[in-house]
Amino acid sequence: MYKLYEAADLHEAQLVLDLLTRHDIAARLLNTYAHGALGELPFTHAYPEIWLVNEADISQARTLVYAFEHRSATQEQWRCSHCGEANPDSFELCWHCGTTPPSS
C-alpha cells in the first residue's frame, strides 16, 4: 500500500476517500479512531490517512487530490438533474437526493 494523503480531520479524509472511490481507485482510510489516543500519541500520528491499494493509481490519485485541494470556494450553484434542488458549487453530491452534478 502507498500513503497518499494526510487529512486535517475525518470529514476531509472521507471526502478524499469518496472522490477516489468515484474514480474507481481502491483506497483505505486509516487512523479513523486515533484521535481518541491523543495525549498518548503525538497529534501528528493521529491524523486520518488515505492509503492507496494499487501503486499504479498514484498518478491519477495525486491529480485528483491536487484538484480537491485547489478547488475554488465560489458562490455559484448547480441544479440537480434528478430532483431539481439547487446545490452550492462546492457540493460533490446533491444534498437532497445524492445525485452527482452534471459535470462529474
Secondary structure as UniProt FT lines:
FT   STRAND          2..6
FT   HELIX           10..22
FT   TURN            23..24
FT   STRAND          27..30
FT   TURN            32..33
FT   HELIX           34..37
FT   TURN            39..40
FT   HELIX           43..45
FT   STRAND          49..52
FT   HELIX           55..57
FT   HELIX           58..69
FT   STRAND          77..79
FT   TURN            81..83
FT   STRAND          86..88
FT   TURN            89..90
FT   TURN            95..97
FT   TURN            102..103
//
